[in-house]
Amino acid sequence: MSPEEKAATTFNATFVRPAKFYLIEFSSIPHGTFYCVFLFFVYIMTVFGNGLLLSVIYLVRTLHTPKYMIVFNLALTDLCGSTALIPKLLDTFLFDRRYVVYEACLSYMFFVLFYTGMQSWVLAIMSYDRFIAICFPLKYHSIVTTPAIVAMLLSVWVFIFSLAAFSVWLIDRLSFCGSLVINSFFCDHGPVHRLACNDTTLNRIVGYVSFIIVPCLPLVLIALTYVCISIALSRTASRKERVKALKTCTSHLILVAIFVLPILGTKIATAASSINHIGRIVNTSLTYTVPALLNPIIYSLKTEDVLKSIKKLCKINRISKTTLSQKVNSLSLL
């Protein structure tokens, strides 16, 4: 073996891992401080809204159903996904800490990929719930059971976890011997693997596969379920029944629209034309953060069961406070 071949073999067998990566410069964003305040407000409201929804579903026994088990998972992934993304984004904006330690960068990437994938597939499971409820109403409670939904959700958690972990593991196998500036506001899979100085073919393939699995495949499944729902409703004699059935789907359709369509739009726009980094930062950050803010609001305002449960909890809270104050007053009189 020639000296050049030995050197190449040694290089391929040794991973060159940097101490840290650097995110792109944020100072050029117009009114960056106001944008930070907006993101901070989005995060606080996301934590409050999803935390409230999680608490209501957990505390009210009537919501311990397969349908709200799915809603609980969506709220949980929204909350965790925003927590994985926004605090670091604010830290980068406000304090100009553009560096990200190598290990932290990979962890950052994993959690964003994982929770984004979970959000997409939980929406697909929601569409399955609506499909069974409308197309097979008499068999709904025998098909959509707690064990069945637990099995579906657990399968999705394991599958998306494995996909995200595999994507990050492939990044960890790369060598970075050139630029360490990531052309994104977070440790995104594509911009990171493009910095590598060895073969990234497998990374690109996994990136394309991940894009098909999240969000394209869930969107296709959701579309198919609603085609079946439309066919089933077209055969319904009563117009009143059609309207009633469609009302049960509006919340889910809005959730799908605000989550999937911006992601697809951003991907297509990036692939079709060159977007300057400021536009990409703002557009992508809103795509990843705003849906998590709107999801609990939509479900709280448009779902009668949740509204009733919130009112019920408030009433119980008022009664308990009144009872406690009466006890305190009676004790003070003794």
N, C-alpha and C positions, 0 to 999 in steps of 0.2 A: 504493500500500500504506500502510495506516495505521501510526502509530507503534507501536501495540500489536502489530500483526502483525509489524512489523520486529523488535521486541524478542523476540517468541516465536520467530521464525526464527533470530535470533542465539543465543538460549538453546539451541535444538535442535541448532544446528551446533557448539556448544561443549560439550565434555565436562568436567564438574566432577569432578575426581578428588581424593579426599582424600589427605593425606600418609600416614595410617594408619587402620586400623580397630581397634576394641576388642572383645574377646571378653567374654562375660557374666561376672559376678562369680562366683568360685569359693569365696570364703571362707565362704559359707553352707553348704557341703557338710559334713555331719557326719563326723568322723574323716577329714578330707581327707588328713592326713599318712599314715595307714595305707593309704589308697587309692592314694596316690602310690607307696608302697613296693610294693604289690601290682602296680601297672602297671610299675614298674621291673623287678620279678621276671619278669613276663610278657614284657617286651621282651628281657631277657637270655636267657631260655629259648627265645624265638622265634628269636633270632639263632643260638644254639647249635644248636637242633634243625634249623632249615632249613639252616644252614651245614654241619652234619654230613651231612644228606641230599644236599645239592648235591655235597659232596666225595666221598661214597661213589659216587654215580652217575657223577661225572667220572672217578674213579680206577679203578673196576672195569669192565673192558671188556665183561664179560658183560651189564652193564646198559645198554650202548649200543644200545638197541632203541627202536622208536617209542613203546612204552608208557612207558618211563622217560624219554623225551624230554619227554613230556607232564607227568610227575611233576616233572621238573627245572624246567619252566616254572612249575608251581604253587608249588614251593618258592621260586623266585626272586621271583615276584610277592608271595608272603607276606612274604618278608624285606624287599623294597623298600617294600611297602605299610606295614608296621609302622614302618620307619625314617622314612617320610614323615610318620607321624602321632604316634607315641608321644613322641619326644624333645621336640617342641614342646609337647605336652600336659603333660608333666612340668615343663617350663620355666615354663609358665603357672601350674600348680598351686603349685610350690615357691617361686618367686620373684615371684609375682603380677605377671608381665609380661603384662598383658592386651592390650597394643598389638601390632598386626601391621602392618608397613609394607605399603602398598598393593600393590606389585609382589610382595612375598613372599607376601601373602595369595592372590593369583591363582596363583602357583606352587604354593603349599600346596594349593589347591583342585584344580588340574590333576592333581597326582600322586595325591591321594586318589581322585579320580574314575577316573583311568586304571588304577591298580592294583586297585581294587575291581572294575571292569569286567573286567579280565583274569582275576581269580580266578574270577569267575562263568562266563566263557566257556571257560576251561581245564577246569573241571569238566564242562561240556557236551561238550567234545572227549573227555574221559575216558569219558563214557557211550557215545559213539560207538565207542570202542575196545572196551568191554565188549559192546556190541551185536553188532559184527562177530565177536568171539571166540566168542560163545555161539550166535548164530543162523547164522553161516556159518563154522564152525571150519575146514573144509577149504580155504576161500579166504582165511583170515585173513592169511597172510603175503604173499599177492598183492595184497590190498586195502590193508591197513594197512602201508604201506611208509614208509621214511624220507622220501623226497621228498613223499609225500602228506601226512604229518603236518607236515613243515616248511612246506608250502604252507598248510595249515589254520592253523597257529600264526601264521605270518607275516601271513596275512590278518586274523586276529583282532587282532594287535598294531597293524597299520595302521588298522583300522577303529575300535578303541577309542581309539587315540591321536587320530584325527581327530575323533571325537565329543567327547572331553574337551577338545581344543583349541578346537573350535567353541563349546562351552559357555562356556569361559573368555573367548573373544573376544567373545561376546555380553555378558558381564558388563563387559568393558573398554569397551563402547560406551555404558554407562549413566552417568548423572550422579548424584552423591551430594551433595545439598545440605541434608539433614536430619540425622537420627540416624546415628551411625557405630558404634553398638554392635550387634555381631552376636549374635543370640540362639542361639548354639551354642558348643561348646567348640573348634571349628575353623572355618576359612573354608568353610563348607558352601554349596553352590550356592543352595538355596532361601532361607535366612536372609539371604544377601548381596543377592540381586536384589530382595528385598522392601524393602530400605532405599533403593532408587533412587527419584528423584522424577520420572522420566519414564516412558514407556510400557514395560512389561515383559511384554507379551503374548507376544512371541517367546521370551523366556526361560522363561516358564511352559510354553509348548508344548514346547520342547526338554527341559525338566525332566520332563514327562509322558512324552515319547518315550524319554528316557534310562531312566526307571523301567520302561518296557515292555521295552526292550532289555536292561537290567541291573536286576534279576535275573529278571524275569518270563519273557522268551522262553527263556533257557537252562533255566529250571525246567520249562517246557512241553516243550522238546525232550528233557530228561532223563526226564520222566514218560512221554513217548511211546516212548522207547527201552526203558524198563523194562516198559511194556505189551507191546511186541513180544517182549522177553526172556521175560516170563511166559507168553505164548502159545507160544513155542518150547519152553520147558521143560515146559509141560503136555502136549506131544505126545511128550515123551521117556518111553520105557517104564521105564527104570530109575530108581528113587527115589534110589539112590546117586549117579547122575550129576546129578540135579537139585540135591541138597545140595552136591555138589562145585562145580557151576556157580554156585550162590548164594553160596558162600563167597568166590569171586573178586570178587563185587560188594559184599560187606559194607563194605569199607574205603571204597569210593567213595560208597556210600549214607550212611555216617556223615559223610563230608566234606561232602556236599550238605546234610545236615540241619543241621550246626552252622554252615554258612555262610549258606545261603539263608533258612532258616526264621526266625532272629532278625531279619534285615533286613526280611523281609516283615512279621513281627510288630510291629516298631517302627514301620514306615510305616503299617500299618493302625491301630495303637493311637493314633498321633499324629493321623491323619485322623478317627478315630471319636470320640475324646474328648480333653479337654485334660489333658495331662500336665505337672506342674510341672517347672521347669527342672532341678532336682536329679535327679529321676527320669530325665529325658531325657538328661542328661549321662552318668550312670552306665550307663544301658541302652545308649545308642548307642556309648559308648566301649568297652564290653565286646563289643558286636556287631562292631565293627571290629577288635578286637585279639585276642580269645580264639581264633577259628578259626585264625588264623595260627600260634598256639602249638600247637594240637591236631593240625593236619594232619600235620606230620612225625612226631609221636608215633604217630598211628594208622598211618601207612604203615610206620614202623619196626617196630612191634610186631605188626602184622597181615599183613605181607607177608613171606613166607618168603625170597624172593630177596634182599631188603634185609638181613634178619637174617643170612643166610649170608654176604653180602658184607661186612658189618661184622665178623663173626667172622674172615673171611679176611684182612681188612686188619689186624686186631689180631694175628693169628698171624704175618703177614709182618713186622709191626713188632717183635714179640718176637724173631723169628728174626734180623732185621737188628741189633737191639740186642745179642743174644747173640754174633753174629759179630763185631761191632765191639769188644765187650769182650774177646773172645778174641784179636783182633789186637793190641789195646792191651797185653794181658798178655804176648803173645809178643814184642812189641817191647821191653817193659820188661826182659825176661830177657836180651836181647842185649847 
